[in-house]
Amino acid sequence: MEAKQWTVQIYITEESDETLARAVLTTRDTSTVTGRGAARRNPVDRPIPEIGDELAASRALEDLAIRLHDVASDDIVQLAGPVER
């Protein structure tokens, strides 16, 4: 059995009350898939940067999961070939 390792790196930037996150999945063959997420602090809320980081990162990971699923679905369609009748 061969063990495989894929790496996800999350990049977080903050601009004023907005936090942006980018989750980048890199596979062994150096393919990449990227998900993005954002969080915006309500001006009446206390500024707690960790919460914005967590929300933006979780949304980026959710977007990454959807995009990875789309890649897998496209691969299945391509490999299945035409339907015989």
N, CA, C and O of each residue as an XYZ file, in Angstrom:
340
protein
N       0.847     -1.176      0.000
C       0.000      0.000      0.000
C       0.894      1.241      0.000
O       1.862      1.329      0.756
N       0.554      2.174     -0.847
C       1.326      3.407     -0.951
C       0.621      4.525     -0.202
O      -0.570      4.767     -0.399
N       1.359      5.195      0.650
C       0.809      6.349      1.367
C       1.003      7.591      0.505
O       2.063      7.800     -0.084
N      -0.022      8.392      0.445
C       0.043      9.640     -0.314
C      -0.111     10.803      0.652
O      -0.771     10.701      1.686
N       0.510     11.894      0.288
C       0.385     13.089      1.122
C       0.031     14.270      0.246
O       0.733     14.577     -0.718
N      -1.052     14.925      0.584
C      -1.450     16.167     -0.051
C      -1.313     17.258      1.008
O      -1.513     17.008      2.197
N      -0.982     18.434      0.580
C      -0.750     19.535      1.504
C      -1.748     20.652      1.247
O      -1.987     21.036      0.103
N      -2.329     21.170      2.327
C      -3.186     22.348      2.233
C      -2.525     23.460      3.026
O      -2.224     23.309      4.210
N      -2.307     24.578      2.352
C      -1.789     25.754      3.038
C      -2.874     26.820      3.017
O      -3.547     27.027      2.008
N      -3.028     27.487      4.149
C      -4.041     28.541      4.258
C      -3.327     29.869      4.465
O      -2.528     30.036      5.386
N      -3.639     30.796      3.587
C      -3.052     32.136      3.638
C      -4.148     33.101      4.084
O      -5.233     33.120      3.501
N      -3.873     33.894      5.106
C      -4.872     34.799      5.669
C      -4.332     36.228      5.619
O      -3.196     36.497      6.009
N      -5.170     37.123      5.133
C      -4.823     38.545      5.137
C      -5.976     39.316      5.751
O      -7.139     38.925      5.640
N      -5.633     40.413      6.396
C      -6.645     41.264      7.021
C      -6.531     42.670      6.466
O      -5.441     43.232      6.358
N      -7.680     43.224      6.119
C      -7.746     44.604      5.657
C      -8.922     45.262      6.361
O     -10.080     44.956      6.075
N      -8.622     46.154      7.270
C      -9.648     46.846      8.038
C     -10.513     45.822      8.768
O      -9.999     45.061      9.587
N     -11.813     45.789      8.488
C     -12.719     44.843      9.161
C     -12.958     43.575      8.351
O     -13.848     42.792      8.685
N     -12.180     43.361      7.294
C     -12.376     42.182      6.443
C     -11.165     41.260      6.527
O     -10.018     41.705      6.495
N     -11.449     39.965      6.635
C     -10.408     38.944      6.639
C     -10.620     38.067      5.418
O     -11.728     37.596      5.164
N      -9.550     37.852      4.666
C      -9.600     37.017      3.470
C      -8.709     35.811      3.682
O      -7.625     35.921      4.255
N      -9.170     34.650      3.214
C      -8.378     33.429      3.324
C      -8.357     32.726      1.984
O      -9.326     32.750      1.226
N      -7.217     32.096      1.714
C      -7.042     31.301      0.504
C      -6.473     29.958      0.943
O      -5.419     29.905      1.577
N      -7.166     28.873      0.606
C      -6.716     27.524      0.937
C      -6.237     26.863     -0.354
O      -7.000     26.716     -1.309
N      -4.968     26.469     -0.370
C      -4.370     25.908     -1.579
C      -3.982     24.457     -1.310
O      -3.150     24.172     -0.449
N      -4.601     23.545     -2.064
C      -4.290     22.116     -1.980
C      -3.277     21.789     -3.063
O      -3.486     22.109     -4.233
N      -2.172     21.149     -2.673
C      -1.165     20.696     -3.629
C      -1.062     19.186     -3.511
O      -0.858     18.647     -2.424
N      -1.208     18.508     -4.648
C      -1.124     17.044     -4.658
C       0.298     16.615     -4.996
O       1.163     17.441     -5.286
N       0.514     15.325     -4.953
C       1.847     14.780     -5.202
C       2.346     15.108     -6.611
O       3.541     15.319     -6.820
N       1.429     15.148     -7.564
C       1.834     15.467     -8.940
C       1.827     16.972     -9.193
O       1.806     17.407    -10.345
N       1.844     17.745     -8.155
C       1.894     19.212     -8.145
C       0.649     19.880     -8.727
O       0.697     21.056     -9.089
N      -0.449     19.159     -8.823
C      -1.708     19.803     -9.176
C      -2.139     20.656     -7.997
O      -1.868     20.318     -6.845
N      -2.810     21.763     -8.287
C      -3.305     22.600     -7.200
C      -4.778     22.923     -7.416
O      -5.251     23.047     -8.545
N      -5.475     23.051     -6.315
C      -6.861     23.502     -6.297
C      -6.925     24.566     -5.203
O      -6.365     24.391     -4.121
N      -7.613     25.671     -5.496
C      -7.651     26.788     -4.558
C      -9.077     27.126     -4.166
O      -9.957     27.218     -5.022
N      -9.304     27.310     -2.876
C     -10.587     27.777     -2.357
C     -10.398     29.126     -1.678
O      -9.322     29.431     -1.162
N     -11.439     29.917     -1.686
C     -11.356     31.258     -1.096
C     -12.504     31.484     -0.118
O     -13.605     30.963     -0.298
N     -12.231     32.261      0.908
C     -13.253     32.597      1.887
C     -13.009     33.977      2.456
O     -11.895     34.497      2.405
N     -14.055     34.561      2.994
C     -13.946     35.904      3.570
C     -14.828     36.000      4.807
O     -15.801     35.263      4.964
N     -14.462     36.923      5.668
C     -15.262     37.244      6.850
C     -15.177     38.745      7.064
O     -14.131     39.361      6.857
N     -16.277     39.311      7.473
C     -16.309     40.759      7.723
C     -16.860     40.983      9.135
O     -17.910     40.456      9.502
N     -16.131     41.769      9.903
C     -16.555     42.070     11.266
C     -17.617     43.155     11.243
O     -17.480     44.178     10.573
N     -18.665     42.902     11.984
C     -19.691     43.921     12.167
C     -19.072     45.053     12.986
O     -18.437     44.782     14.005
N     -19.234     46.293     12.581
C     -18.610     47.408     13.312
C     -18.987     47.487     14.794
O     -18.236     48.061     15.582
N     -20.120     46.930     15.184
C     -20.512     46.983     16.595
C     -19.875     45.854     17.417
O     -19.929     45.886     18.647
N     -19.273     44.857     16.755
C     -18.626     43.752     17.463
C     -17.227     44.148     17.919
O     -16.585     45.015     17.327
N     -16.768     43.492     18.989
C     -15.407     43.712     19.461
C     -14.422     43.153     18.430
O     -14.714     42.134     17.804
N     -13.271     43.789     18.238
C     -12.282     43.282     17.282
C     -11.488     42.106     17.859
O     -10.551     42.298     18.634
N     -11.873     40.903     17.475
C     -11.160     39.698     17.897
C     -10.698     39.000     16.615
O     -11.462     38.245     16.013
N      -9.451     39.247     16.193
C      -8.965     38.764     14.901
C      -9.081     37.247     14.703
O      -9.294     36.788     13.580
N      -8.944     36.468     15.782
C      -8.993     35.016     15.644
C     -10.322     34.543     15.067
O     -10.362     33.576     14.306
N     -11.405     35.218     15.426
C     -12.725     34.811     14.936
C     -12.813     35.038     13.431
O     -13.310     34.183     12.699
N     -12.332     36.183     12.972
C     -12.318     36.436     11.531
C     -11.446     35.437     10.793
O     -11.805     34.969      9.712
N     -10.289     35.107     11.380
C      -9.404     34.112     10.778
C     -10.106     32.764     10.656
O     -10.056     32.114      9.612
N     -10.761     32.357     11.745
C     -11.442     31.054     11.752
C     -12.566     31.010     10.725
O     -12.698     30.037      9.983
N     -13.370     32.057     10.684
C     -14.478     32.081      9.724
C     -13.984     32.088      8.285
O     -14.467     31.314      7.458
N     -13.028     32.954      7.984
C     -12.511     33.036      6.621
C     -11.835     31.730      6.208
O     -12.027     31.264      5.085
N     -11.046     31.133      7.106
C     -10.370     29.870      6.793
C     -11.371     28.744      6.579
O     -11.215     27.945      5.656
N     -12.401     28.673      7.426
C     -13.394     27.603      7.261
C     -14.149     27.761      5.945
O     -14.472     26.771      5.290
N     -14.429     28.992      5.562
C     -15.116     29.234      4.292
C     -14.214     28.916      3.108
O     -14.692     28.429      2.083
N     -12.915     29.185      3.234
C     -11.977     28.832      2.172
C     -11.869     27.316      2.030
O     -11.802     26.799      0.915
N     -11.851     26.606      3.155
C     -11.790     25.141      3.108
C     -13.073     24.550      2.523
O     -13.025     23.572      1.776
N     -14.209     25.140      2.860
C     -15.479     24.686      2.290
C     -15.482     24.886      0.769
O     -15.897     23.998      0.024
N     -15.021     26.044      0.319
C     -14.931     26.321     -1.113
C     -13.955     25.358     -1.782
O     -14.212     24.878     -2.886
N     -12.835     25.074     -1.115
C     -11.858     24.124     -1.638
C     -12.491     22.744     -1.800
O     -12.282     22.090     -2.823
N     -13.251     22.296     -0.824
C     -13.899     20.985     -0.895
C     -14.852     20.909     -2.085
O     -14.883     19.900     -2.790
N     -15.616     21.951     -2.308
C     -16.554     21.981     -3.441
C     -15.781     21.930     -4.754
O     -16.151     21.188     -5.663
N     -14.716     22.711     -4.857
C     -13.917     22.729     -6.093
C     -13.236     21.388     -6.334
O     -13.157     20.940     -7.477
N     -12.742     20.739     -5.282
C     -12.111     19.428     -5.419
C     -13.134     18.388     -5.870
O     -12.828     17.527     -6.694
N     -14.332     18.471     -5.334
C     -15.401     17.569     -5.760
C     -15.718     17.774     -7.241
O     -15.940     16.807     -7.970
N     -15.739     19.031     -7.685
C     -15.976     19.328     -9.102
C     -14.874     18.738     -9.984
O     -15.162     18.206    -11.056
N     -13.622     18.826     -9.545
C     -12.508     18.246    -10.299
C     -12.696     16.739    -10.425
O     -12.534     16.178    -11.509
N     -13.038     16.084     -9.316
C     -13.251     14.631     -9.340
C     -14.419     14.269    -10.253
O     -14.334     13.298    -11.005
N     -15.497     15.031    -10.199
C     -16.657     14.764    -11.063
C     -16.292     14.906    -12.531
O     -16.696     14.082    -13.352
N     -15.533     15.941    -12.872
C     -15.078     16.132    -14.253
C     -14.198     14.972    -14.700
O     -14.312     14.507    -15.835
N     -13.320     14.502    -13.815
C     -12.454     13.365    -14.152
C     -13.281     12.114    -14.419
O     -12.986     11.365    -15.351
N     -14.303     11.880    -13.617
C     -15.172     10.715    -13.815
C     -15.864     10.784    -15.170
O     -15.921      9.794    -15.899
N     -16.382     11.943    -15.497
C     -17.077     12.120    -16.791
C     -16.101     11.861    -17.940
O     -16.450     11.170    -18.897
N     -14.904     12.398    -17.862
C     -13.920     12.208    -18.939
C     -13.508     10.753    -19.081
O     -13.322     10.273    -20.199
N     -13.363     10.052    -17.985
C     -12.910      8.649    -18.032
C     -14.031      7.691    -18.396
O     -13.772      6.596    -18.895
N     -15.267      8.086    -18.155
C     -16.398      7.199    -18.429
C     -16.614      7.026    -19.925
O     -17.105      5.983    -20.356
N     -16.261      8.019    -20.718
C     -16.450      7.931    -22.162
C     -17.903      8.050    -22.535
O     -18.760      8.256    -21.676
N     -18.186      7.920    -23.829
C     -19.567      8.068    -24.291
C     -20.437      6.903    -23.820
O     -19.970      5.776    -23.654
N     -21.685      7.206    -23.617
C     -22.653      6.189    -23.193
C     -23.063      5.383    -24.417
O     -23.468      5.951    -25.431
N     -22.959      4.051    -24.325
C     -23.365      3.179    -25.433
C     -24.832      2.859    -25.310
O     -25.342      2.642    -24.211
N     -25.507      2.830    -26.437
C     -26.940      2.514    -26.420
C     -27.218      1.319    -27.267
O     -28.369      0.896    -27.380
